[in-house]
Amino acid sequence: MNRRNALAGLTADDIASIWRIPKGTIYRYAHTYRWRRYTQTGRAYYHPEDVTTTIDGLTREEH
């Protein structure tokens, strides 16, 4: 992956801050819903489309 792609990904810290979700839950969602991810310089980056699709779907189920 190049630097531009890394900036497009979301870290667990990013996701936790934006959606106020505990990091343990993020890792569980990533595993359960098979989020695409890549690592760069020791950090995991999750594909934003996978993250938003999962969280939007779960939010809709709650209402």
QUIGI-V743020 format. One record per pair of residues at least 6 apart in sequence whose C-alpha atoms are under 6 Angstrom apart, sorted by the first residue. I is the first residue (numbers start at 1). J is the second residue. D is the distance in Angstrom with one decimal. If there is no record, write none. Layout:
I:J:D, I:J:D
This chain:
9:45:4.9, 9:46:5.3, 9:47:5.3, 9:48:6.0, 10:45:5.0, 10:46:5.1, 11:45:4.8, 16:22:5.9, 35:50:5.5, 36:46:5.9, 36:47:5.5, 37:45:5.4, 37:46:4.4, 37:47:5.9, 38:44:5.7, 38:45:5.4, 39:45:6.0
